[in-house]
Amino acid sequence: MKTLTLAALVMLLAGCVSTTGVVKISEDTYMLAKQDASVWSGAGVKVELYKEANEYCAKLGKKFSQVSNTSVDAASGRSMAGAEIQFKCQ
């Protein structure tokens, strides 16, 4: 019974992540945004975005350069933790 409950919880949390993927917002600027119910801190979400952005730029043979960032912590019963970063690959 505990295994079934744990499996259901994992499936529920896995379904509570929303991400944009890398989105080109101008000629040389990109954005990534994510909300995650399994993290309380917006900074924790932002770390994941920085990793993804660095990997994206590396695949282009370029280096990540931050333009801006925002984050919001989770509010129990009201909202998930989330973050957005804008960046360039130079």
URZI-V214330 format. One record per residue. RES is the residue in one letter. OMEGA is omega as a letter, one per 40 degrees, with the letter a starting at -180 (* if undefined). NEAR is the number of other ideal C-beta (glycine too) atoms within 12 Angstrom. D_LAST is the distance of its C-alpha to the last C-alpha in Angstrom with 2 decimals. Layout:
res->RES omega->OMEGA near->NEAR d_last->D_LAST
res->RES omega->OMEGA near->NEAR d_last->D_LAST
This chain:
res->M omega->i near->7 d_last->52.31
res->K omega->i near->8 d_last->49.68
res->T omega->i near->9 d_last->47.52
res->L omega->i near->10 d_last->47.74
res->T omega->i near->11 d_last->46.85
res->L omega->i near->12 d_last->43.84
res->A omega->i near->13 d_last->42.65
res->A omega->i near->14 d_last->43.07
res->L omega->i near->16 d_last->41.11
res->V omega->i near->14 d_last->38.17
res->M omega->i near->14 d_last->38.19
res->L omega->a near->14 d_last->38.39
res->L omega->i near->16 d_last->35.44
res->A omega->i near->14 d_last->33.32
res->G omega->a near->14 d_last->34.06
res->C omega->i near->21 d_last->32.89
res->V omega->i near->21 d_last->29.14
res->S omega->i near->21 d_last->27.26
res->T omega->a near->23 d_last->23.57
res->T omega->a near->22 d_last->21.58
res->G omega->a near->15 d_last->19.08
res->V omega->a near->27 d_last->15.56
res->V omega->i near->21 d_last->16.25
res->K omega->a near->18 d_last->14.23
res->I omega->i near->19 d_last->15.45
res->S omega->a near->12 d_last->14.05
res->E omega->a near->8 d_last->12.26
res->D omega->a near->16 d_last->8.68
res->T omega->a near->21 d_last->9.96
res->Y omega->i near->33 d_last->11.66
res->M omega->i near->28 d_last->14.69
res->L omega->i near->39 d_last->16.70
res->A omega->a near->33 d_last->20.29
res->K omega->i near->37 d_last->23.14
res->Q omega->a near->28 d_last->26.77
res->D omega->a near->32 d_last->28.70
res->A omega->a near->25 d_last->32.45
res->S omega->a near->23 d_last->32.49
res->V omega->i near->26 d_last->30.53
res->W omega->a near->19 d_last->32.03
res->S omega->i near->20 d_last->29.08
res->G omega->i near->28 d_last->26.17
res->A omega->i near->22 d_last->24.23
res->G omega->i near->25 d_last->25.05
res->V omega->a near->35 d_last->23.57
res->K omega->i near->32 d_last->20.37
res->V omega->i near->22 d_last->20.03
res->E omega->i near->28 d_last->20.23
res->L omega->i near->40 d_last->17.49
res->Y omega->i near->26 d_last->15.08
res->K omega->a near->18 d_last->16.07
res->E omega->i near->28 d_last->15.59
res->A omega->i near->39 d_last->12.10
res->N omega->i near->24 d_last->11.09
res->E omega->i near->19 d_last->13.04
res->Y omega->a near->26 d_last->11.54
res->C omega->i near->25 d_last->7.92
res->A omega->i near->14 d_last->9.90
res->K omega->i near->14 d_last->11.92
res->L omega->a near->19 d_last->9.27
res->G omega->a near->9 d_last->8.74
res->K omega->a near->18 d_last->5.21
res->K omega->i near->17 d_last->5.27
res->F omega->i near->26 d_last->6.59
res->S omega->a near->19 d_last->6.87
res->Q omega->i near->24 d_last->10.32
res->V omega->i near->21 d_last->11.74
res->S omega->i near->20 d_last->15.29
res->N omega->i near->24 d_last->17.72
res->T omega->i near->22 d_last->21.42
res->S omega->i near->28 d_last->23.98
res->V omega->i near->25 d_last->27.71
res->D omega->i near->22 d_last->30.21
res->A omega->i near->24 d_last->32.77
res->A omega->a near->14 d_last->36.10
res->S omega->i near->10 d_last->38.95
res->G omega->a near->7 d_last->40.37
res->R omega->a near->10 d_last->38.22
res->S omega->i near->17 d_last->34.51
res->M omega->i near->30 d_last->31.97
res->A omega->a near->32 d_last->29.18
res->G omega->i near->34 d_last->25.91
res->A omega->i near->35 d_last->22.38
res->E omega->i near->30 d_last->19.47
res->I omega->i near->39 d_last->15.85
res->Q omega->a near->29 d_last->13.29
res->F omega->i near->35 d_last->9.58
res->K omega->i near->25 d_last->6.15
res->C omega->a near->25 d_last->3.81
res->Q omega->* near->15 d_last->0.00
